[in-house]
Amino acid sequence: MSVSERTEHDVEDLERFANLLEQSGGFRILRRLRPRNVATLEAGIGTRRGIFLDVETTGLNPSVDEIVELAMIAFDYAIDGSLLRIIGSFDQIRDPGRPIPPEVTRLTGLTDEMVATKSIDEAAVTEFVRPAALILAHNAAFDRKFCERLFPVFAEKPWACSYREVSWAEEGFESARLSSLANGYGAFFDGHRALNDCEAAVELLSRTLPVSGRTGLAAILESARRSRWRIRAVGAPFAFREALKLRKYRWDAGDRRRRGAWYIDVAENDFDAECSFLREKVYGQEDASIDARLLTAYERYSDREDAPQSDARI
């Protein structure tokens, strides 16, 4: 028996044991997350290029912290949300010009010695990203701000968020963390390095959601193709912060151009109801002015207010 035949035989035995354990009702088995056969394109369905990315950084503030790793997976998808094929990957590390905090090293394994004198090739990033119709990340509000600061090509693209733009709770998942989503599908992966997270996310998004029966990627595409209103509760009294948080408002610290405020992104048909909530429950004035801006996927998750747009279709 050859080595490959023996390995295949061992895997079959292990899978048989795993099935017996599961059938006993006393065990739950997690299998390593691996890419599966991707979809076959049906005639007449258009295709697009997508990129899933993740960054490791020295901290959480894109104004002062630095990227130490950028990883990306390029893939082709059908406009109905089927993953067609993986095109390639990109993974480079970067010397941030300062010591990497110990907590970041513990989480990622990246050390000062590993990144010393290293840099991310901007031309290579641009070449990799340019064909993409959509950029995805599992916390796009975080990743986009870091990426745009270093690489202008990211400001030219529409973005979507796999953390916020799939209703994971409604689909029966306990948490939207990538590791928890994998567990929900009976799988696990080696996380915490950027490329590992990208590979896992793309595979998870290709799978069918338990309740809606569509893929996670299809849910994201539907969301990304819709405009949303960004409503900022500027000047909301401090006493209403808990009410705003319960309504899923998030804090925007603001900058020199605008004041800090609680904000929410809502669908176009929810705009009037959200304005009425603020006027009646927060401001107490029927004619209170509402700070609102209509956002497409080109502007969403970005600090920029002048994000360029192109004719690319998502």
Residue pairs with C-beta under 8 A, 6 or more apart in sequence:
1 9
18 29
18 31
21 27
21 29
22 28
22 29
28 186
29 186
30 182
30 183
30 186
30 187
30 188
31 186
31 187
31 188
32 187
32 188
32 189
33 182
33 185
33 187
33 188
33 189
33 200
33 203
33 204
34 203
35 86
35 199
35 203
36 203
36 206
38 82
38 83
38 84
38 85
38 86
38 206
39 78
39 82
39 83
39 84
39 206
41 47
41 78
41 82
41 84
42 78
45 78
45 79
45 80
46 78
46 79
46 313
47 76
47 77
47 78
47 79
47 84
48 76
48 77
48 78
48 79
48 133
48 134
48 313
48 314
49 74
49 75
49 76
49 77
49 87
49 131
49 132
49 133
50 74
50 75
50 76
50 77
50 132
50 133
50 134
50 135
50 136
50 217
51 72
51 73
51 74
51 75
51 128
51 129
51 132
51 134
51 135
51 136
52 72
52 73
52 75
52 136
52 137
52 162
52 198
52 201
52 202
52 205
53 70
53 71
53 72
53 73
53 135
53 136
53 137
53 143
53 147
53 194
53 198
54 70
54 71
54 72
54 137
54 138
54 143
54 194
54 195
54 197
54 198
54 201
55 67
55 69
55 70
55 71
55 142
55 143
55 146
55 147
55 194
56 67
56 68
56 69
56 104
56 108
56 110
56 193
56 194
57 65
57 66
57 67
57 68
57 104
57 146
58 65
58 66
58 68
58 96
58 98
58 100
58 101
58 104
59 65
59 101
59 104
60 142
62 142
62 145
62 146
62 149
62 303
65 96
65 146
66 94
66 96
66 97
66 98
67 94
67 96
67 120
67 146
67 147
67 150
68 93
68 94
68 95
68 96
68 100
68 104
68 108
68 110
68 115
69 91
69 92
69 93
69 94
69 108
69 110
69 193
69 194
70 90
70 91
70 92
70 94
70 120
70 125
70 147
70 194
71 89
71 90
71 91
71 193
71 194
71 195
71 197
71 198
72 89
72 90
72 91
72 128
72 129
72 198
73 86
73 88
73 89
73 90
73 195
73 198
73 199
73 202
74 86
74 87
74 88
74 89
74 90
74 128
74 131
74 132
75 83
75 84
75 85
75 86
75 87
75 202
76 83
76 84
76 85
76 87
77 83
77 84
77 217
77 221
78 84
79 221
79 313
80 218
81 214
81 215
81 217
81 218
81 219
81 220
81 221
81 222
82 206
82 215
82 217
82 218
83 202
83 205
83 206
83 215
83 217
86 202
88 128
89 195
89 198
89 199
90 124
90 125
90 128
91 194
91 195
92 118
92 119
92 120
92 121
92 124
93 110
93 114
93 115
93 118
93 120
94 115
94 118
94 119
94 120
95 115
95 116
95 117
95 118
95 119
96 115
99 112
100 110
100 111
100 112
100 115
104 110
105 111
107 192
108 192
108 193
108 194
109 192
109 193
120 150
122 150
122 151
125 151
125 153
126 151
126 153
129 135
129 151
129 153
129 154
129 157
130 153
132 157
133 157
133 158
133 312
133 313
133 314
134 157
134 158
134 159
134 160
134 221
134 224
134 297
134 314
135 144
135 154
135 157
135 158
135 159
135 160
136 159
136 160
136 161
136 162
136 201
136 205
136 220
137 143
137 144
137 159
137 161
137 162
138 161
138 162
138 163
138 178
138 197
138 201
139 161
139 163
140 159
140 160
140 161
140 163
140 164
140 300
140 301
141 161
141 164
141 301
144 154
144 159
144 301
144 302
145 301
145 302
145 303
147 154
148 154
148 155
148 302
148 303
148 304
155 302
155 304
155 307
155 308
156 308
156 310
157 298
157 312
158 224
158 296
158 297
158 298
158 300
158 312
158 314
159 224
159 297
159 298
159 300
159 301
159 302
160 220
160 221
160 223
160 224
160 297
160 300
160 314
161 220
161 300
161 301
162 201
162 205
162 216
162 220
163 176
165 219
165 220
165 223
165 224
166 176
166 209
166 216
166 219
166 220
166 223
167 219
168 175
168 176
168 181
169 176
170 211
171 209
171 210
171 211
171 212
172 184
172 210
172 211
173 180
173 181
173 184
174 180
174 184
175 181
178 189
178 191
178 197
178 200
178 201
178 204
179 188
179 189
179 191
181 204
182 188
182 189
182 200
182 204
184 210
185 204
185 207
189 196
189 199
189 200
190 196
191 197
191 200
204 216
205 215
205 216
205 217
205 220
206 215
206 216
206 217
207 215
207 216
208 214
208 215
209 215
209 216
209 219
212 219
221 314
224 297
224 314
225 297
225 314
226 267
226 268
227 268
227 294
227 295
227 296
228 265
228 266
228 267
228 268
228 294
228 295
228 300
229 265
229 266
229 267
229 268
229 270
229 271
229 274
229 292
229 293
229 294
229 295
230 263
230 264
230 265
230 292
230 293
230 294
230 295
231 263
231 264
231 265
231 266
231 271
231 274
231 275
231 278
231 290
231 291
231 292
232 252
232 258
232 261
232 262
232 263
232 291
232 292
233 240
233 244
233 249
233 261
233 262
233 263
233 278
233 282
233 291
234 259
234 261
234 291
235 259
235 261
236 244
236 261
236 262
236 278
236 282
236 283
237 282
240 281
240 282
241 262
243 281
243 282
244 262
244 282
245 262
247 264
247 277
248 264
249 262
249 263
249 264
250 262
250 263
250 264
251 260
251 261
251 262
251 263
252 260
252 261
252 262
252 263
253 260
254 260
254 261
255 303
257 305
261 291
264 274
265 295
265 300
266 274
268 294
271 292
275 290
275 292
278 288
278 290
279 285
279 286
279 287
279 288
279 290
280 286
293 305
296 309
297 314
298 307
298 308
298 309
299 305
299 307
